[in-house]
């Protein structure tokens, strides 16, 4: 038997490390270790857990370098655990907290076999309603989802600012823009530009409270609603960052069409998406994992540049420029086909 192949397969079957990581983050252990070392008894007391049980999870994470273990039964912070602290600007906690929306979706993936057999998302199978209805019904879950998306948006914002020619844009509509991390960065970099942030009402209210009083916030309108309905029609460019991949083709096409209608003839629609990897063995695992997760939880998928272009074409858009940048991102600029009326409807 090939021992190295056996070890690789054992690593792939590891179910405990991902869940131990989520549990320890949910308990707030990285925050408790932020100022230094603590023993298991103290950590168990402060997290309301059984010391021996907690010790087993911490020991496993220490073996992976997530925590330091300077002495038996004592744990401390590492560079990895710093990224799990609540106060870190790029904290991964919103993605791992089992009380939050993202990890709640992860738990639905236990039904992966059903998803493979039916081709349908399984979030409703796990929780009784589709993921978007779940968020709409629970403000706490929705806020945790927004926090996770904000982390990702903040990381992408510099790329979006640099990727497109904003010089001819007067007003940009950020559709499904979450709490506005990307739009705020664009407006900050372009002082003459005006913006509209469009997302769920509670999300844009949180954005307005967070940065509405800043110089860029004073040049921005904050509008709540559904992007399946008519969008505000004040902008000459619409921006979609990691929105299209959350939806199957028939829904994604409607979102793109609404954007085309909103900006009208002469307007542009700017799309930022992660690309679907090719089928080669060299494809990185991260996008492949995301592609499967989108299918299981959201019913969406990653697309190749040609697939994204075909989707835009059906929505009344003409792709004028498609480029790829680091981390597998697609940047697609589209113009609205003639004729396109802002009064058009589907």
N, C-alpha and C positions, 0 to 999 in steps of 0.2 A: 504494500500500500504506500502511496505517496504521502509522507507525513506532512509536507507543506500544503498539499491540496486539502488534506483532512483539517488542518489548522485553519485554512482560509474559510472552509465551509462552517466550522464551528464559530468563527467570528461572525459570519453572516447570520447565524441562527441566534445570536445573542439578543434575547428579549429583555433581560433584566436591567442592563445598563441604561437604555433610553428611559425606562420607567422609573428607575432609581433616581436618575437625573431630574426628571420632572417632579417627582415627589419631594426631593430635597429642596428644589427651587421653590415649590409651592409652600413648603414649611418655612421658607425664609432663612435657611441656614447660611447661604452666602452673605446675606446682610448681617447675620449674627457674628460672622467671622471677619467682617470688614475691618475691624480695628485690631485684629490679632487672633491668637490661638484660644481654643476653648476645649474642655474635655467633654466626652460623650454625655456624662451625667448632667452637666450644665446645659448642653444643647438640647437634651431630651426634656429637661425641666421647662425650658423656654419655648419649646415647640409642642409640648403636650404629647410626647411620644414615649414609647417604651425604650429604655436605654439599649438593651441588647439588640432589639430590632433595628433601631436607628443606626447602631454601630455597624451592622452588616451592610447597610446601604452606603454609609460613609466610607467604609473600608473598600468597597467595590469602586467607588468614584475616585478614591485616592490612588488605587491601582492604575487608573487611567489618567492620572495627573490632573484631575479636576480640582482636587483638594490636596493640601500638604498633610503629611502624617509624621511630624517630627519625633513623636514618642508614642508608645502604645496607648491607644485610647484618647489621644489628643490630636486635634485637627486644626489646620490653619488655611489662610487664603493662598491662592496662586493667581497667575495671570489669567488663567481660564475662569476661575471663580469670580474674579473682578467683573467679567463680562456678564455675570449672572446677578450682580447686585442691582437693586432697584434704581439706585441713583446714577448708574453709569449711563452716559449719553447714548451709547449703543447697546444698552442692556438687552439680552435675549430673554429676560424673564417673561415679558408678555407672550412670547412664543411657547414657553414651557410650563407656565402656571396652569395646573390642572383645574383651577377654578375659572379659567379664562376661556375665551371662545376658540382660540387656535388649538390648544391642547384638547379641548372638548371635541373638536373635529378629528384630532388624531385618534381619540378613543373609538370613534366610529369605524376606524379602519380595521377593527377586529372582524368586520363583516366583509373583508376583501374577497372571499370566495364567492359570496353572493354577487358582488359587483362584477366579478369576472364572468359569472354565468348570465347575468342580466344586462350588462353594459350600462347600468344605471347607478347614480350615486346612492350611498347607503346611509347618509346622515339621517334621513327621515326614518329609516329602519331602526336606528339606534335611539332617536329622541322623539319620534312621533311627528316631526314636521321638517321641511327643508331648511337648510342652513340659514337662508335669508329671512325666513319667517321666524326662525329661532332667535335671531338677533333683534328683529323688530319687536318681539314679545318681551325681551329682557334687556332693559337699559344697561345693566351691569355687564352683561355679555357683550353688548354692542360697544361699550366703552373700552373693554379689554381688546376687542378686535381692532378698534381704531388705534389703540396704543401700539399694537404689534405692527399694523400697517404704517404707522408714522415712523417707526424705526427704519423700515425698509425704504420708505419714501425719502427720508433724510439722507440715506446712503446713496440713493439714485439722483438726488437733486443736482449736484454739480455736473453730472453727465448730461442731464436734460438741459440745463442752462447753456452748456457749451455745444450741444448737438445740433441745435436748429438755428437758422438765421431769423432772429427776432426783429431785425431792423425795420421790416415793412409791416410788422404787426402793431396795431393800435390797442387792441383789447383781446385778451385771451380768456377763454372759458375753460376752466379745469373741470372736466366731467368725471364724477366719481373720484374726486381729488382728496377724499378723506379729510383730515384736519389741516390740509393745505401746506404741508412741508415743501412740496415741489413748487407750488405756485408762489409761495412766499419768497423762495430763493430766486425764482425767475423775476419777480417784481423788484426784488432787492438789487438784482444785477442790471435791470433795465428801468431806471427811474421815470422814463416817459411813458411806460406801459401801464395800462389799466387791466384789472382782472376781475373775474367772477369765479368764486368757488361754489361748485354745485355737488351736493351729496345729500344724504339723509338729514332731516331737519336738526336732530340732536347733534349730529357730527359737525355740521357747519356752525351751530351755536357754540360748541366747544371751541372751534377754531376762532370764531369772532372774539370770544372771551380771552383766548390765549394771545392772539397777535393782531386783533382788529384795531388797536390803538397805536400800532407802530406806523412809521411812514408808509410802508408797503400796504398795511392793512387799511389805511385811509384811502388807498387807491383801489380797493377791492370791495365788491359786493358779495354778500354771503347769502346764498339762496338754497333752500331745502326743497327736495322733491324726488321724483323717480326719473331716472334717465330713459325709461321706456315711454315716458310721456314727452310732450313738447318741452324743449329747453329754452332758457332765456335767449333772446335774439339780439343782443347788444354787441356781440363779439365778432371779429373777423377771422379768428382762429380758435379751434377747439383742441384741447389737449386731453389725451387718454393715456394714463400711465398705469400699466398692469391692471387694466379693467377688462379688456376683451377676453383674456384667457380664463376668466372666471365663468364663462358662459358657453353653452353649445352654440353651434353656428347660427341657428335660427334666432336666438336671442342676441347674440353678438352683432348680427347684421342689423337688427333694429336699433341698437345703441349707436352704431356707426351712421345709420340713416338719420337718426335724430340729430347727430352732430352736423351732418351735411345740411339738413334743413335749417339748423340754428345759425350757421355762418353764411349760408346762401351762396349765390353765384359769386365767384371771385374769392371766396373764403378758402381756408385751409384747415385740414384735420391732421393733427400730429399724433402719432401712435408710438408708444414705447412698450415693448413686450419682450419677454424672454423667448428665445427661439426653441422650437422643438429640435432635440438633437437627432442626428442621423442614426442609422442602425449599425454603425461600425462599433467594434469592440472598444475603440479608443474614446468613445463618447463619455464625458464626465458623468458621474453618478448623480450629482446634485440636481440638474434639470430633469433627469429621468425620474428621480424621486418626486419632484414637484409635479411632473406630468401625471404620474399615477395618483398622487394626492388630490389633484384637481378633479380627476375623474371620480374618485371615491367620495369626496366631501361636497364638491361644488357642482359637479356635472360639467365642468369646463375642460379645457385642454390647451397645451402648448401647440403652436403652429409653426410650420416652416415659412420663410419669407414669401414663397409663391402662394401658399395657402392663405396667408394674411392678405396678400394683394388681391386674390380672387374674392375674398370676403368683402373687401373694400369696394371692389368693382360692382358686386351685386347690390351694395348699399348706395350706389350713385356717386362713388368716388373714383378718382384716377390717381394711382400711385405715381408720384413724380420723382421720388428719391427714396431708395431703401439702402440702408447701410447697417453693418454689424460692428459692434464695439466689444470691449472686454466683457467677460462673464456671460457671453451668449446673448446679449441684448440685441433686439432689432429696433432700429429707429426708422420709421416710415412716415414720410410727408406726403399728404394727398391733397389734391385740388378737387373742388366740387365740379362734377360734370355739368355741362349745359344740356338742356335747361334744368335748373334746380331752383325751385321757389321756396322761400321761407314759409310759405303757407301750405306747402305740400304736406301730405299725411300718408300714413301707411294703413 
